[in-house]
Amino acid sequence: MNVAVGDRIVIDSEKAGEPPRSGVVLEVIEASYGTHYRVRWDNGRVSEIRPTAGTLHTVEAEKAARA
């Protein structure tokens, strides 16, 4: 998956019935154990995530700006 700084992402909820989380990628961190991301969530919090397969959806920064 090609995720870049400035992209908006959506993460599916871990619990049934909970809404997905969305935010903006602040940093892409490449490490020997995989890629993870520093994200500013829409609620203002910042965290690092290393999503599992199928849980992350991206909206590129240009597309998000047009929407």
Order of alpha helices (4+ residues) and beta strands (2+ residues): beta-beta-beta-beta-beta-alpha
